[in-house]
């Protein structure tokens, strides 16, 4: 899942980005309202974490424009402007949640996970493909009941494939969900993680699943033929 973090405080942005990536989320950053608005015009995100006091364009204006375009992307307002009027204005403009600075990281992570679950229409769901399963609350993969050890990139690729199991996922779509615009990577990097996932899945016996390459189309996760 790809998140847009809009925060002009550089150190805070780096700290939050690392924490969210450690939680197996792909994070893209913007440091002003104009850049955030441009990204929201051209990119898809599962969630936006939005500061209000931004250079070039106020956070409330970014939110107002996003909702005016009909976008239902969840927005968590994160700001030092914690007055009642600011909270009311943000919620009235379409924000989904509000967290005032200073805050505890554990609370931010809990609110992010809650918004992502709500956006998916599920409070708690386990997705299966053969013996492979993914708990959307803990965000952990297991295989035959045993936890599956994955790197953050492998986790992001497998999540994108599993949530679309049985359907072909274009390489471009995988790249968009796994890497942010800030990452120094090209489209071929996806093939590296597909290869690593195949090696890990091939060592598992019970209810094996496979990742099939469909040339010119993308990748398909499915239960391997007996």
Beta strands, then each sheet from edge to edge (+ up, - down):
strand 1: 2-6
strand 2: 26-30
strand 3: 47-50
strand 4: 74-79
strand 5: 97-100
strand 6: 126-129
strand 7: 132-135
strand 8: 140-143
strand 9: 146-147
strand 10: 209-214
strand 11: 218-223
sheet 1: 2+ 1+ 3+ 4+ 5+
sheet 2: 6+ 7- 8+ 9-
sheet 3: 10+ 11-
end
